[in-house]
């Protein structure tokens, strides 16, 4: 059983799919592990550390691998180098990328999308979205503090008092809750909003005030899987009016709202941005899906009317070492259910609910019901 750790071809991706810790554990599962040169350099892991953990380091590591671990989905060109039948595991970004999924199927690889992991207890240790969103929420507040021209905590000095920054977090999922906790630790006065009723108690447990239109639609605004539902136009209008008044008084806004498989909902209009005082900061964590904030620019910090809108891409990658460590453990936990520990061989149980939920391609076809061509489905 050969496992390869691929270097990321995308220069905007500094994370890596393994660490020396997980390499040792994969070897313990009976695998021979090979790492492409330089795969971990931008996450602070030199090739020598992988070698010391027992991996071989060399070009072409992926060619004979039974399993290829990646961060981002391999390109059509990259996947040509993989062995047919190899398991390719990574963040596949399948929504709206039909051509990329077709290329994976045509290459004959069995692709698993880690972000499709079901929200069940057994899969918690494999939950890539949570591990990476947690870091994104933290980094969003750190970036906001860096761009904000004032202190976050209230400071009482002989020269006078510096008031605490007012931070508003939009979306109280994993990223939002970590943003709340981080902003509170930095001494800010924090408020937050979300369309899911369960979020209110979570927000308040972290010491923030909850802001939302709490009508009957709000009480039903959550899927069985724990995700936010798309709200009606009427509710959106009422919530937008409430938020518009609230945003006027805020110094920092962190927007984190995402709905799987859909463009990011637009939460902050140009008028709301214009209502904030000069020197305020907005961080948009949904920029890769179109953004929550009108006027955000992917990969840039733009200033409009004195208000900075931060649109950094790949926020977890801005903490590459920490993000890689958590992601590598997610992958290892997933790998463990694909391996027969007694025989130390790959043994994929295709009836396992985790396998069925994450498998995208197999035997030359797109097999996931959400992405298979309609005729095949």
C-alpha positions in Angstrom: 0.0 0.0 0.0 1.6 3.2 -1.2 0.5 6.6 -0.1 1.8 9.8 -1.8 1.7 13.3 -0.5 1.4 15.6 -3.5 2.9 19.1 -3.6 0.3 21.7 -4.4 0.6 23.0 -8.0 -1.5 26.2 -7.1 1.0 28.8 -5.8 -1.8 30.4 -3.8 -2.1 27.2 -1.7 0.6 27.0 1.0 -1.0 24.1 2.9 0.1 20.4 2.7 -1.9 17.2 3.2 0.4 15.5 5.7 2.8 16.3 8.6 5.6 14.2 10.0 3.2 13.1 12.8 0.6 11.8 10.3 3.3 10.2 8.1 4.5 8.1 11.1 0.9 7.0 11.8 0.3 6.1 8.1 3.5 4.0 8.2 2.1 2.4 11.3 -1.0 1.4 9.3 1.3 -0.5 6.9 1.8 2.1 4.2 4.9 3.1 2.4 4.7 6.9 2.3 6.3 9.1 -0.5 6.4 12.9 -0.5 6.9 15.2 -3.4 9.9 17.5 -2.9 9.0 20.8 -1.3 5.4 19.8 -0.5 5.5 21.1 3.0 8.0 24.0 2.8 5.3 26.7 2.8 3.8 25.1 5.9 7.1 25.1 7.7 7.9 21.5 7.1 11.1 20.9 5.2 11.7 17.7 3.2 14.2 16.5 5.9 11.4 16.4 8.5 9.3 14.1 6.3 12.3 11.9 5.7 13.1 11.7 9.4 9.5 10.5 9.9 10.1 7.6 7.6 8.8 8.9 4.2 10.7 8.8 1.0 11.1 12.2 -0.7 11.4 12.3 -4.5 9.9 13.5 -7.8 7.2 11.3 -9.2 6.0 10.2 -5.8 2.4 10.1 -7.1 3.0 7.9 -10.1 2.7 4.5 -8.4 0.7 5.5 -5.4 -2.5 3.7 -4.4 -3.6 6.7 -2.5 -2.8 10.4 -3.3 -3.4 13.0 -0.6 -3.9 16.6 -1.6 -5.3 19.9 -0.3 -6.8 21.1 -3.5 -8.4 19.1 -6.3 -5.7 18.1 -8.8 -5.9 19.7 -12.3 -6.7 17.7 -15.4 -2.9 17.9 -16.2 -1.9 16.7 -12.7 -4.2 13.8 -12.6 -2.8 12.3 -15.8 0.3 11.4 -13.7 -1.8 9.3 -11.3 -2.3 5.6 -11.5 -5.7 4.5 -12.7 -7.7 3.2 -9.8 -5.8 5.3 -7.3 -7.7 6.9 -4.4 -7.4 10.7 -4.6 -8.5 12.4 -1.4 -8.7 16.2 -1.0 -10.9 19.3 -1.0 -12.5 18.9 -4.4 -14.7 21.9 -4.7 -17.2 20.0 -6.8 -20.0 22.6 -7.0 -20.2 24.1 -10.5 -17.0 22.4 -11.6 -18.5 19.7 -14.0 -15.5 19.8 -16.3 -13.0 19.2 -13.5 -15.1 16.2 -12.2 -15.3 14.8 -15.7 -11.5 15.0 -15.9 -11.1 13.1 -12.7 -13.5 10.4 -13.9 -11.8 10.1 -17.3 -8.4 9.7 -15.5 -9.8 6.6 -13.8 -9.2 7.7 -10.3 -11.5 7.3 -7.3 -11.9 10.8 -6.0 -13.2 11.6 -2.5 -14.3 15.1 -1.5 -13.5 15.8 2.1 -15.8 18.8 2.3 -18.8 16.5 1.6 -18.2 14.7 5.0 -21.6 14.0 6.6 -22.3 15.8 9.9 -22.5 12.7 12.0 -20.7 11.8 15.3 -18.4 9.2 13.7 -17.1 11.7 11.1 -16.3 14.6 13.5 -12.6 13.9 13.4 -12.7 14.0 9.6 -14.7 17.3 9.4 -12.4 19.4 7.2 -14.9 22.3 6.9 -15.0 22.7 10.6 -11.2 22.4 11.2 -10.4 25.0 8.5 -13.3 27.3 9.2 -12.3 27.5 12.9 -8.9 28.9 11.8 -10.5 31.2 9.2 -12.7 32.8 11.9 -9.7 33.4 14.1 -7.6 34.8 11.3 -10.4 37.1 10.2 -10.3 38.9 13.5 -6.5 39.1 13.5 -6.6 40.6 10.0 -9.4 43.0 11.0 -7.3 44.1 14.1 -4.3 44.7 11.8 -6.3 46.9 9.4 -8.2 48.8 12.1 -6.4 51.9 13.1 -7.4 51.7 16.8 -7.1 49.4 19.7 -9.6 46.6 20.3 -9.9 46.6 24.1 -11.0 49.5 26.2 -7.9 51.2 27.7 -8.0 53.6 30.6 -4.9 55.8 30.7 -3.8 59.0 32.3 -4.3 60.7 29.0 -7.9 59.5 28.7 -9.9 56.4 27.8 -9.8 54.4 24.6 -13.2 52.9 23.9 -13.5 49.2 23.1 -14.0 48.3 19.4 -17.5 47.2 18.4 -17.4 44.0 16.4 -20.4 42.5 14.5 -20.1 38.9 13.3 -22.5 37.9 10.6 -23.0 34.1 10.6 -22.5 32.0 13.7 -21.2 28.8 12.2 -17.8 27.4 13.1 -16.0 30.4 11.6 -18.3 32.9 13.2 -18.2 31.4 16.6 -14.4 31.4 16.6 -14.5 35.0 15.4 -16.7 35.9 18.3 -14.4 34.2 20.8 -11.3 35.8 19.3 -12.8 39.3 19.2 -13.9 38.9 22.8 -10.4 37.7 23.9 -9.1 40.9 22.3 -11.4 43.0 24.4 -14.0 44.0 21.8 -17.7 44.5 22.4 -19.2 41.8 20.2 -22.6 41.3 18.6 -23.6 38.6 16.1 -26.4 37.4 13.9 -27.4 34.2 12.2 -30.6 32.8 10.6 -30.4 29.5 12.7 -32.3 29.6 16.0 -29.8 27.3 17.6 -27.1 29.9 17.1 -28.6 32.4 19.6 -27.7 30.3 22.6 -24.2 29.6 21.2 -23.6 33.3 20.6 -24.7 34.3 24.0 -22.7 31.5 25.7 -19.6 33.3 24.2 -20.5 36.6 25.8 -21.9 38.3 22.6 -25.3 39.8 22.0 -27.5 38.2 19.4 -29.1 40.4 16.7 -31.9 38.9 14.5 -35.6 39.2 13.5 -36.9 36.3 15.6 -40.2 35.6 13.8 -41.9 32.2 12.8 -39.7 31.8 9.7 -36.6 32.3 11.8 -37.7 29.4 14.1 -37.7 27.0 11.1 -34.5 28.3 9.5 -32.2 25.2 9.8 -31.8 22.0 7.8 -31.6 18.6 9.4 -27.9 18.6 8.8 -27.5 21.8 10.8 -26.9 24.2 7.9 -28.7 27.5 7.3 -31.7 27.4 4.9 -32.1 30.1 2.3 -34.6 32.6 3.7 -37.6 34.2 2.0 -37.3 37.6 0.3 -39.6 39.0 3.0 -37.5 37.8 5.8 -34.3 38.9 4.1 -35.7 42.4 3.8 -36.7 42.6 7.5 -33.3 41.2 8.6 -31.5 43.6 6.2 -33.3 46.6 7.7 -32.3 45.5 11.3 -28.7 44.8 10.3 -28.5 48.2 8.4 -29.3 50.1 11.5 -26.9 48.0 13.6 -24.0 48.2 11.2 -24.0 52.0 11.3 -22.6 51.8 14.9 -20.0 49.1 14.3 -16.2 49.4 13.9 -15.6 46.0 12.5 -17.8 43.6 10.6 -16.8 39.9 10.0 -19.1 38.3 7.3 -19.0 34.5 7.3 -22.3 33.3 5.7 -22.1 30.4 3.3 -24.7 28.0 2.0 -23.2 24.7 0.6 -23.5 24.6 -3.2 -24.9 28.1 -3.6 -23.4 31.5 -4.2 -22.7 33.4 -0.9 -25.7 35.4 0.2 -25.3 39.2 -0.1 -25.6 40.6 3.4 -23.9 43.9 3.3 -24.9 46.4 0.7 -23.0 49.4 -0.6 -25.3 51.6 1.4 -24.5 49.8 4.6 -20.8 50.1 3.9 -21.2 53.8 3.3 -23.1 54.2 6.6 -20.0 53.1 8.6 -17.6 55.6 9.9 -14.2 56.1 8.2 -11.6 53.8 9.6 -14.0 50.9 10.0 -13.1 47.4 8.6 -15.1 44.7 7.0 -13.7 41.2 6.5 -15.5 38.9 4.0 -14.8 35.2 4.5 -17.2 34.2 1.7 -15.3 36.0 -1.0 -14.5 32.7 -2.8 -18.2 32.2 -3.4 -18.9 35.7 -4.5 -18.8 37.4 -1.2 -21.3 38.6 1.5 -20.2 42.2 1.0 -21.1 44.4 -2.0 -17.8 45.9 -3.3 -15.5 43.2 -2.0 -12.6 42.3 -4.3 -11.2 38.8 -4.3 -7.6 38.7 -3.0 -7.5 42.4 -2.2 -8.1 45.0 0.5 -10.1 47.8 -1.0 -11.1 51.1 0.6 -14.4 52.8 -0.1 -15.4 56.0 1.7 -12.7 55.3 4.3 -14.0 51.9 5.1 -11.6 48.9 4.4 -13.1 45.8 2.8 -10.8 42.8 3.3 -11.2 40.0 0.7 -8.3 37.7 1.3 -8.6 34.4 -0.4 -7.9 31.1 1.3 -8.0 32.4 4.9 -7.0 29.1 6.5 -3.9 29.2 4.2 -2.9 32.4 6.0 -2.2 30.1 9.0 -0.6 27.4 6.9 1.2 25.5 9.6 -1.8 25.2 11.9 -4.2 24.5 9.0 -2.0 21.8 7.6 -1.7 20.1 11.0 -5.5 19.9 11.4 -6.2 19.0 7.8 -3.6 16.2 7.9 -5.3 14.7 10.9 -8.7 14.9 9.2 -7.2 13.0 6.3 -5.6 10.4 8.5 -8.9 9.8 10.3 -10.6 9.2 7.0 -7.8 7.0 5.7 -8.2 4.8 8.8 -11.7 3.7 7.7 -10.4 2.8 4.3 -7.7 0.4 5.6 -7.9 -3.1 7.0 -5.7 -2.7 10.1 -5.2 -6.5 10.4 -4.1 -7.1 6.8 -2.6 -3.6 6.4 -4.2 -3.2 3.0 -6.8 -0.9 1.4 -10.3 -2.2 2.0 -12.9 0.4 1.0 -16.4 -0.4 2.3 -18.6 1.1 -0.4 -21.6 0.7 1.8 -20.2 2.9 4.5 -22.2 6.1 4.8 -19.1 8.2 5.0 -17.6 6.6 1.9 -20.9 7.0 0.0 -21.3 10.7 1.0 -17.7 11.6 -0.1 -17.0 9.5 -3.2 -17.2 11.6 -6.3 -15.8 9.4 -9.1 -15.2 5.6 -9.4 -14.4 3.3 -12.4 -14.4 6.1 -14.9 -17.7 7.6 -13.9 -19.0 10.4 -11.6 -20.9 8.4 -9.0 -22.0 11.0 -6.4 -25.8 11.5 -6.9 -25.5 15.3 -6.5 -23.0 15.6 -9.3 -23.6 12.6 -11.7 -24.9 13.5 -15.1 -28.7 13.4 -15.1 -28.9 10.4 -17.4 -26.5 8.4 -15.1 -28.3 9.6 -12.0 
